[in-house]
Amino acid sequence: MDALLSRVRALSLPLVAGVGAVALLGGCTTALPPAGPAAAGPRVTGTARAQAPRQAGDLQSEYQAVIKAVLPSVVTIEAGESLGSGVVYDDQGHIVTNAHVVGSARSFRVTVATREQPLAARLISSYPDQDLAVIKLDGPPPEGVRPARFGNSAKVEVGQIVLAMGSPLGLTGSVTQGIVSAIGRTVSEGRAGGGTGATIGNMVQTSAPINPGNSGGALVNLNSEVIGIPTLAAVDPETGGGAAPGIGFAIPVSMVRTVADQIVRFGSVRDSGRAALGISGRTVLDDAYRPAGVAVERVLEGGAAQEAGMRVGDIITRVGDAEITTITSLLEALASLKPEQKVDVRYVRGGRARTARVTLGEM
C-alpha cells in the first residue's frame, strides 16, 4: 500500500462516511431519496453568557435563532445516485463539501433548505487527502442563499453545545443537537460507502448524530458559526456494523478554510499544511504474522527521509513516541506533526535498530 506520509495520530475506530473500534465508516452520503421540508426559527442574537443557568425557553429560542441564521447556508448536493450536504462558502456561489460526497461527478444538483427549486453546480476541485471539495453554483446565489459564518478552531472546547445541519437520508434541512465530545482526534476513513480512505487529523468529535447524507454539512456553535464539516460516524462492530450512537467526527474549520481558500483562489490545493516523511511503504509482518512495521519501498528524491539518510528496505518501527506497526499507524503518528518539525524516527536496517533525526517535509 503506497502512501506519501502525512501527519496523523492514532485512533482505533471503524468509520462510515459519516468511522473504527468503534468502527469508522466511509463517507456519510446516502442513496438518493426524496428531500424533506426545511426547519426554521428566529434570527440568531448570539450565545447567552449569563452566569445563572439558562432557562429551557431561553435555550430553545437560542437553538431556533441559530437554525434560522445558518440554514440558508446549508445545501443538499445530488451527485449522480448519491446525496450529501454542503455549506455556502462565499457570495460568489462556492460551496464546500466532502470529497466523498462529490465522488467522480463533475456536475451537481443543489437544493437549499429554504428554497424548493434545485440549482445547477459544477466541480471546482476535490482534495481527497483531506476529504474536502469545492463546487460552484452556475450563476450568483439566489436571494435567500447566503454564505456561512466560519468560526475559529482555537476556540472550540469540549462541552460546547453544537448543532449538526444537513440532509441525513435525504431529509433536507435536518438539525441534530449535541456537544463537542473531544478535539484533536485523528481518524482513518474507510473506503466503504464511497469514503476516500483519507487519514484526517485534528477532527472534532461530537455527540450530535451524524447519519448518511449529513456529510459535507455544517457543525455550528451557538454563535451561528461553522466550526466543522461533519464527515464520519462511528460504527459498533459488536452490533454487526450498526451505528455507534453519539460518536461522530467533523473536519475542523481551520483545515476547511485552508483547503477551500486555495481551491477558490487557485483551483487546486498548493499548500496542504500536512507533514510528510517522503516515502512510499508497505506494512510488514513478523514471524507470527502480526503487523510489525512499515518497510520503505521508495524514498523521494530530496525528501525528508532521504535527507536523514534513510534507504529503501529500512523498516520503520517508531515515530516520536508512537509505535509504528502499519501504514495507517504511520500516517496517524504523523498527523499531529507539522512541516519543518523535527522528530526522531526509529527503524531497522540489516537487523540493527537505528534512529534518524528527521526534519519533516510537506505533503
PyMOL commands that set and color helices and strands:
alter all, ss='L'
color gray80, all
select helices_A, chain A and resi 56-73+99-102+128-130+153-155+168-170+192-194+237-239+253-266+304-307+327-333
alter helices_A, ss='H'
color red, helices_A
select strands_A, chain A and resi 23-24+30-31+74-79+82-88+94-97+107-112+119-127+132-137+149-150+161-166+174-188+199-206+218-220+225-236+242-252+275-276+279-285+291-299+315-319+322-323+342-349+352-359+361-362
alter strands_A, ss='S'
color yellow, strands_A
deselect
rebuild
show_as cartoon
